[in-house]
Amino acid sequence: MKIKKILNNNAVVALDGGEEKIVMGSGIAYQKGKNDIIDPDRIEKVFIKDDADQYGHLQEMLRSLPEEEIAVSECIIAHAEQELGVTFNKPVHIALSDHLSYALERLSRGMLIQHTLLAEIRILYPREFEIGQYAKSLILEKLQVEIPDDEVGYIAMHIHTAWANAGACHSSPELAAMIRDITEGVEREAGVRLNRQSANYERLVNQLENMLQTDDTTGIPRGELDPEIVRIAKERYPLVYGQACRIADEVDDDYGYVFTDSQLVLLALEINRLGRRMEDASSGLSSV
């Protein structure tokens, strides 16, 4: 491969048998110029021109963003690919580098942006969140900037999206938002506010995630209850079943997701469990 254009010290546009590609690797352009042959031992990533817009965006990012920030972003991606056993597609290389650069600029100005799904991401996507924690340590080591956990959450979501696009996971960022809203509905109906760091909150989020999981082939929710159990539960718990229906209507309005009767019963049982816990709490506080 011959160099057509140098983007930065670690990235070039190259010609490979007449085909243009973006080639990345540590020091790949060091002491090199146009038409020089690329050292194959330095090649770490190769991107073909399969999508003109993405290809152009990647070129512009590599040319314009600080090299040290791009290098850190690529280290995070490489670590994530190794930990998850996948190869990510091109968009994450653009999205994560762009996000990291923007986040660092915000932090340098004292601007903090809260991640409203942080508690849910920590529970629902533990592997991605661990990678975000690795990124936090790496950014501190390489760039001397300590990012807050909110930024860890944003990085985790970028990794989760890349993992999903690689076909390796199935839950979506919308699911996390929907679970957060259902959780808030359960708290409202039960008259309790859970500590986001507590085991009770983690249990509720996990229960809701399991309740919303569907079969990959049929699309039907897994763990559907026996119709007789559903009938008995409706009769025995009419109040909390009605509260569950109220939450389900809100979810339908906001997300277009329709609960099954089994899911409504399971949701009602969660409201009942939290309500009873609140009644039995000896402290009389509204936080569990």
C-alpha positions in Angstrom: 0.0 0.0 0.0 1.2 3.5 -0.9 0.4 6.7 1.0 -1.9 9.0 -0.8 -2.4 11.6 2.0 -1.3 11.9 5.6 -4.1 12.6 8.1 -2.0 12.6 11.2 1.0 10.7 12.6 -1.1 7.6 13.1 -3.4 7.6 10.1 -3.1 7.9 6.4 -5.2 7.6 3.2 -3.6 4.9 1.2 -4.0 3.3 -2.2 -4.1 -0.5 -2.3 -4.2 -1.8 -5.8 -6.0 1.3 -6.9 -8.5 1.1 -4.0 -8.5 4.0 -1.5 -8.5 3.1 2.2 -7.9 4.7 5.5 -5.1 2.9 7.3 -4.3 3.5 11.0 -1.5 2.4 13.2 0.9 3.9 15.8 3.5 6.0 14.1 2.4 4.8 10.7 3.1 8.1 9.0 6.3 8.9 11.0 9.0 10.2 8.6 6.8 9.3 5.6 5.5 11.2 2.7 3.2 10.9 -0.3 3.7 7.7 -2.4 5.9 6.1 0.3 5.2 2.4 1.0 3.4 1.7 4.3 5.2 -0.6 6.7 2.7 -3.5 7.1 3.9 -4.2 10.6 2.5 -0.8 11.7 -1.0 -1.5 10.3 -3.6 -1.9 13.1 -6.9 -0.8 11.4 -8.0 -0.6 7.8 -11.2 1.1 6.7 -12.6 0.7 3.2 -14.7 3.3 1.3 -17.9 1.4 1.6 -19.9 4.4 2.9 -18.9 7.7 1.4 -20.3 9.8 4.2 -18.8 7.8 7.0 -15.5 7.6 5.2 -15.5 11.3 4.8 -16.4 11.9 8.4 -13.6 9.6 9.5 -11.1 11.4 7.4 -12.1 14.8 8.8 -12.1 13.5 12.4 -8.6 12.0 12.0 -7.3 15.2 10.4 -8.9 17.7 12.8 -9.1 16.2 16.3 -6.0 16.1 18.6 -4.0 13.0 18.0 -3.6 12.1 21.6 -7.4 12.1 22.1 -7.9 9.9 19.0 -5.2 7.6 20.3 -6.9 7.2 23.7 -10.3 6.6 21.9 -8.7 3.9 19.8 -7.2 2.3 22.9 -10.6 2.2 24.5 -12.1 0.6 21.4 -9.3 -2.0 21.2 -9.8 -2.9 24.8 -13.6 -3.2 24.4 -13.2 -5.4 21.3 -10.8 -7.7 23.3 -13.0 -7.8 26.3 -16.2 -8.5 24.3 -14.7 -10.7 21.6 -16.0 -8.7 18.7 -14.8 -6.3 16.0 -16.7 -3.1 15.9 -17.9 -1.3 12.8 -16.6 2.0 11.6 -19.2 4.4 13.2 -17.9 3.8 16.8 -14.4 5.1 15.8 -16.0 8.3 14.7 -18.6 8.6 17.4 -16.4 7.8 20.4 -13.5 10.1 19.3 -15.9 12.9 18.6 -17.7 12.4 21.9 -14.5 12.2 23.9 -13.1 15.4 22.3 -16.3 17.3 23.0 -16.6 15.9 26.6 -13.0 17.0 27.4 -13.7 20.5 26.0 -16.8 20.8 28.2 -14.9 19.6 31.3 -12.2 22.1 30.6 -14.9 24.8 30.8 -16.3 23.5 34.0 -19.5 22.2 32.2 -20.9 19.0 33.5 -23.8 17.1 31.8 -25.7 14.7 34.0 -26.5 11.3 32.5 -30.1 10.6 33.5 -29.7 6.8 32.8 -26.5 6.3 34.7 -28.0 4.1 37.4 -29.8 1.9 34.8 -26.7 1.6 32.6 -24.6 0.5 35.6 -27.0 -2.4 36.2 -28.2 -3.3 32.7 -24.8 -3.1 30.9 -22.2 -4.1 33.5 -19.6 -5.2 31.0 -19.9 -1.9 29.0 -19.8 0.1 32.3 -16.6 -1.7 33.3 -15.1 -0.7 30.0 -16.2 2.9 30.7 -14.3 2.6 34.0 -11.2 1.4 32.2 -11.6 4.4 29.9 -11.8 6.7 32.9 -8.5 5.4 34.2 -6.9 5.6 30.8 -8.0 9.2 30.2 -6.6 10.2 33.6 -3.3 8.4 32.8 -2.9 9.7 29.2 -4.6 13.0 29.2 -4.5 14.0 32.9 -8.2 14.6 33.0 -10.5 12.9 35.5 -13.9 12.4 34.0 -17.0 12.0 36.2 -19.1 8.8 36.3 -21.7 10.5 34.1 -19.1 10.5 31.3 -18.4 6.8 32.1 -22.1 6.2 31.4 -21.9 7.9 28.0 -18.8 5.9 27.0 -20.6 2.7 28.1 -23.5 3.6 25.9 -21.2 4.1 22.9 -19.7 0.7 23.5 -23.1 -0.9 24.0 -24.4 0.6 20.7 -21.2 -0.6 18.9 -21.7 -4.1 20.4 -25.3 -4.1 19.3 -24.4 -3.0 15.8 -21.8 -5.8 15.6 -24.7 -8.2 16.3 -23.5 -9.3 19.7 -26.2 -8.0 22.1 -29.9 -7.3 21.9 -31.0 -4.8 24.5 -31.2 -1.2 23.3 -30.6 2.3 24.8 -34.4 2.8 24.5 -34.9 -0.2 26.7 -32.9 1.5 29.5 -35.0 4.6 29.2 -38.2 2.6 29.2 -37.1 0.7 32.3 -36.2 3.9 34.1 -39.7 5.3 33.4 -41.4 2.1 34.5 -39.3 2.1 37.7 -40.3 5.7 38.4 -43.9 4.6 37.8 -43.6 1.7 40.2 -42.1 4.0 42.8 -44.9 6.5 42.4 -47.7 3.9 42.7 -46.0 2.2 45.7 -45.3 5.5 47.4 -41.6 4.8 47.8 -38.3 6.3 46.5 -35.5 3.8 46.1 -31.8 4.6 46.5 -30.3 4.3 43.0 -27.2 2.5 44.6 -29.2 0.1 46.6 -29.7 -3.7 46.1 -33.5 -3.1 46.1 -33.2 -0.8 43.1 -30.9 -3.2 41.3 -33.3 -6.0 41.9 -36.2 -4.0 40.5 -34.3 -3.0 37.4 -33.2 -6.6 36.8 -36.8 -7.9 37.3 -38.1 -5.3 34.8 -35.4 -6.2 32.3 -36.3 -9.9 32.6 -40.0 -9.1 32.3 -39.4 -7.2 29.0 -37.2 -9.8 27.4 -38.7 -11.4 24.2 -37.9 -14.6 22.3 -35.6 -13.9 19.4 -37.7 -15.8 16.9 -41.3 -15.2 17.9 -41.0 -11.8 19.6 -43.2 -13.0 22.4 -42.2 -12.1 26.0 -40.3 -14.8 27.7 -41.6 -16.3 31.0 -45.3 -15.8 30.2 -47.5 -16.9 33.2 -50.2 -19.5 33.1 -53.5 -17.9 32.2 -55.1 -19.3 35.4 -52.4 -17.6 37.5 -53.0 -14.3 35.6 -56.8 -14.6 36.3 -56.3 -15.3 40.1 -53.7 -12.4 40.4 -56.1 -10.0 38.8 -58.8 -10.9 41.3 -56.6 -11.0 44.3 -54.7 -7.7 43.6 -57.2 -5.4 41.8 -55.7 -2.2 43.2 -52.1 -2.8 42.2 -53.2 -4.4 38.9 -55.0 -1.1 38.1 -51.8 0.8 39.0 -49.8 -1.5 36.7 -52.3 -0.8 33.9 -51.8 3.0 34.5 -48.0 2.6 34.1 -48.5 0.4 31.0 -50.7 3.1 29.4 -47.9 5.7 30.0 -45.3 3.3 28.4 -47.6 2.7 25.4 -48.0 6.5 24.9 -44.3 7.2 25.2 -42.7 4.1 23.6 -45.5 2.3 21.7 -44.9 -0.8 23.8 -47.9 -2.8 24.7 -47.8 -5.0 27.9 -49.2 -8.5 27.9 -51.5 -9.6 30.7 -48.7 -11.6 32.2 -46.4 -8.6 32.2 -49.1 -6.5 33.9 -49.4 -9.1 36.6 -45.7 -9.2 37.1 -45.6 -5.4 37.3 -48.5 -5.4 39.8 -46.6 -7.9 42.0 -43.6 -5.6 42.0 -45.7 -2.6 43.0 -47.3 -4.7 45.8 -43.9 -5.9 47.0 -42.5 -2.4 47.2 -45.7 -1.1 48.9 -45.5 -3.8 51.6 -41.8 -3.1 52.1 -42.7 0.5 52.7 -45.4 -0.4 55.2 -43.0 -2.7 57.1 -40.1 -0.2 57.2 -39.5 0.5 60.8 -37.7 3.8 60.1 -40.7 5.4 58.5 -38.4 7.0 55.8 -39.5 7.3 52.2 -36.2 6.1 50.8 -35.3 2.4 50.7 
